[in-house]
């Protein structure tokens, strides 16, 4: 293990790399896309694994690498094959039509639909049908070391996931120990959640995983339950839990939005919240590309690697203006490296751009 790699951030990057290389999807012909740190308003997942239809994923590349938000999805999914007045072509969105017009213009600017004006009427037609490219969504919580407080929070999070059933499966990834029984198995986790243990030491930088408990498939097509508030559990709290039901249509729409954001972000976007333009920053490539600080001689987290770091030192201007080593300094080269690796996991991107 590298110095500084004992943080949850470094473990999360190792887990994402492991999932990208070794995840076994429900269908053998599925393509795996991995993202990190995204979710919905009330829930953010550490790692998301998308099991995708290969043909649909290639068709999705036509719409570009950027995510389609909910308004754009409403337009591209319902845009007609032939020129049609947009109010006749698109179903009522449940909010004012002026926002649909704005989304229509944004979609046209991105080149994913075509628009024209006939008199005072805006007509639209699709360029390509929007594919049903994401088959399954698997949510993973990364907890390398489970203390009592982390275990309590993890139980609450997993109970929320199981009740809402927005993802097809919920998992916990933890660091493997030498014990006969993994400590995570002794926690009071929902039986629907799976557990995978990852071994990162002495593996040449590539994590190896072992399933300690298999996850159950959740009912993503059925209505779910969103837990809003739960009692504290002490002797003086006799209040009841508050919850609400969510219908299957809401869940299907949220799953599409999550898949879009995961497609665009991936898991290598951590560099966007760090300072690769620091002269001490460099990627440590031994399996996963980990952020390494030469000044501190250890791996960094996104919170440590910032402009407030006392060791932060901008790259010399000559590195950027004179094309060192090629088209900018090491920070720009790191961003290009991670962007290329992300694009390699998106079939068809090199064909459309």
QUIBEL-V714750 format. One record per pair of residues at least 24 apart in sequence whose ideal C-beta (glycine too) atoms are under 8 Angstrom apart, sorted by sequence separation. I is the first residue (numbers start at 1). J is the second residue. If there is no record, write none. Layout:
BEGIN
I_J + I_J
END
This chain:
BEGIN
12_36 + 27_51 + 30_54 + 33_57 + 170_194 + 171_195 + 172_196 + 173_197 + 174_198 + 175_199 + 192_216 + 223_247 + 281_305 + 26_51 + 29_54 + 75_100 + 169_194 + 171_196 + 173_198 + 175_200 + 191_216 + 223_248 + 23_49 + 25_51 + 31_57 + 74_100 + 192_218 + 222_248 + 274_300 + 139_166 + 185_212 + 221_248 + 224_251 + 278_305 + 19_47 + 71_99 + 75_103 + 79_107 + 139_167 + 146_174 + 162_190 + 184_212 + 185_213 + 223_251 + 274_302 + 71_100 + 74_103 + 75_104 + 86_115 + 137_166 + 138_167 + 141_170 + 143_172 + 145_174 + 273_302 + 19_49 + 137_167 + 138_168 + 139_169 + 140_170 + 141_171 + 143_173 + 144_174 + 145_175 + 162_192 + 182_212 + 221_251 + 275_305 + 15_46 + 16_47 + 71_102 + 72_103 + 76_107 + 137_168 + 138_169 + 139_170 + 140_171 + 141_172 + 142_173 + 143_174 + 144_175 + 158_189 + 159_190 + 162_193 + 220_251 + 221_252 + 274_305 + 275_306 + 278_309 + 280_311 + 15_47 + 71_103 + 75_107 + 136_168 + 138_170 + 139_171 + 140_172 + 141_173 + 142_174 + 155_187 + 158_190 + 161_193 + 270_302 + 274_306 + 275_307 + 280_312 + 83_116 + 136_169 + 138_171 + 140_173 + 154_187 + 155_188 + 278_311 + 280_313 + 12_46 + 72_106 + 79_113 + 90_124 + 155_189 + 176_210 + 275_309 + 278_312 + 279_313 + 12_47 + 71_106 + 72_107 + 89_124 + 154_189 + 155_190 + 158_193 + 220_255 + 278_313 + 279_314 + 76_112 + 85_121 + 86_122 + 151_187 + 173_209 + 278_314 + 279_315 + 76_113 + 85_122 + 86_123 + 146_183 + 275_312 + 277_314 + 278_315 + 279_316 + 72_110 + 75_113 + 85_123 + 86_124 + 146_184 + 277_315 + 84_123 + 72_112 + 83_123 + 84_124 + 279_319 + 83_124 + 84_125 + 143_184 + 146_187 + 83_125 + 82_125 + 66_110 + 68_112 + 80_124 + 81_125 + 171_215 + 79_124 + 80_125 + 81_126 + 170_215 + 64_110 + 79_125 + 80_126 + 169_215 + 63_110 + 64_111 + 79_126 + 169_216 + 64_112 + 169_217 + 170_218 + 282_330 + 289_337 + 63_112 + 75_124 + 168_217 + 169_218 + 281_330 + 289_338 + 62_112 + 76_126 + 168_218 + 281_331 + 167_218 + 279_330 + 283_334 + 168_220 + 277_329 + 282_334 + 289_341 + 77_130 + 165_218 + 167_220 + 278_331 + 281_334 + 76_130 + 165_219 + 166_220 + 276_330 + 277_331 + 283_337 + 165_220 + 276_331 + 277_332 + 283_338 + 140_196 + 162_218 + 275_331 + 276_332 + 73_130 + 161_218 + 165_222 + 166_224 + 276_334 + 165_224 + 276_335 + 164_224 + 163_224 + 164_225 + 163_225 + 164_226 + 163_226 + 164_227 + 271_334 + 163_227 + 271_335 + 62_127 + 63_128 + 62_128 + 160_226 + 63_130 + 160_227 + 271_338 + 159_227 + 59_128 + 269_338 + 59_129 + 60_130 + 268_338 + 60_131 + 268_339 + 59_131 + 60_133 + 268_341 + 269_342 + 57_131 + 59_133 + 156_230 + 268_342 + 56_131 + 55_131 + 56_132 + 57_133 + 266_342 + 56_133 + 53_131 + 56_134 + 53_132 + 266_345 + 53_133 + 163_243 + 207_287 + 52_133 + 53_134 + 205_286 + 206_287 + 207_288 + 52_134 + 53_135 + 164_246 + 204_286 + 205_287 + 51_134 + 52_135 + 137_220 + 204_287 + 205_288 + 263_346 + 50_134 + 51_135 + 203_287 + 51_136 + 166_251 + 50_136 + 51_137 + 165_251 + 50_137 + 51_138 + 164_251 + 49_137 + 50_138 + 166_254 + 48_137 + 49_138 + 166_255 + 48_138 + 48_139 + 49_140 + 47_139 + 48_140 + 166_258 + 47_140 + 45_139 + 46_140 + 47_141 + 45_140 + 46_141 + 47_142 + 45_141 + 46_142 + 30_135 + 30_136 + 27_135 + 26_135 + 25_135 + 26_136 + 25_136 + 43_157 + 23_138 + 43_160 + 42_160 + 43_161 + 137_255 + 48_167 + 19_140 + 43_164 + 134_255 + 137_258 + 45_167 + 134_256 + 137_259 + 43_166 + 15_140 + 134_259 + 40_166 + 47_173 + 133_259 + 15_142 + 46_173 + 12_142 + 11_142 + 11_144 + 8_142 + 8_143 + 8_144 + 6_144 + 15_173 + 11_173 + 11_175 + 18_198 + 73_253 + 15_198 + 70_253 + 73_256 + 14_198 + 42_226 + 73_257 + 21_206 + 14_200 + 22_208 + 11_198 + 22_209 + 70_257 + 73_260 + 18_206 + 69_257 + 11_200 + 17_206 + 18_207 + 17_207 + 18_208 + 18_209 + 69_260 + 15_207 + 68_260 + 14_207 + 67_260 + 67_261 + 5_200 + 67_263 + 67_264 + 65_263 + 66_264 + 67_265 + 1_200 + 65_264 + 1_201 + 60_263 + 50_259 + 48_258 + 50_262 + 50_263 + 40_254 + 48_262 + 40_258 + 39_258 + 38_258 + 47_267 + 38_261 + 38_262 + 35_261 + 35_262 + 38_265 + 34_262 + 35_263 + 33_262 + 36_265 + 33_263 + 35_265 + 36_266 + 35_266 + 36_267 + 34_266 + 35_267 + 33_266 + 34_267 + 36_269 + 36_270 + 20_267 + 17_267 + 16_267 + 13_267 + 13_270 + 9_270 + 17_287 + 17_288 + 16_288 + 14_287 + 14_288 + 13_288 + 13_289 + 13_290 + 65_343 + 10_290 + 65_346 + 2_284 + 2_286 + 65_349 + 5_290 + 61_346 + 61_347 + 62_348 + 61_348 + 2_290 + 60_348 + 61_349 + 64_352 + 65_353 + 10_299 + 57_346 + 58_347 + 59_348 + 64_353 + 2_292 + 57_347 + 58_348 + 61_351 + 62_352 + 10_301 + 57_348 + 61_352 + 4_296 + 7_299 + 9_301 + 5_298 + 9_302 + 54_347 + 3_297 + 4_298 + 5_299 + 7_301 + 3_298 + 4_299 + 2_298 + 3_299 + 4_300 + 2_299 + 34_345 + 33_345 + 33_346 + 31_347 + 20_345
END
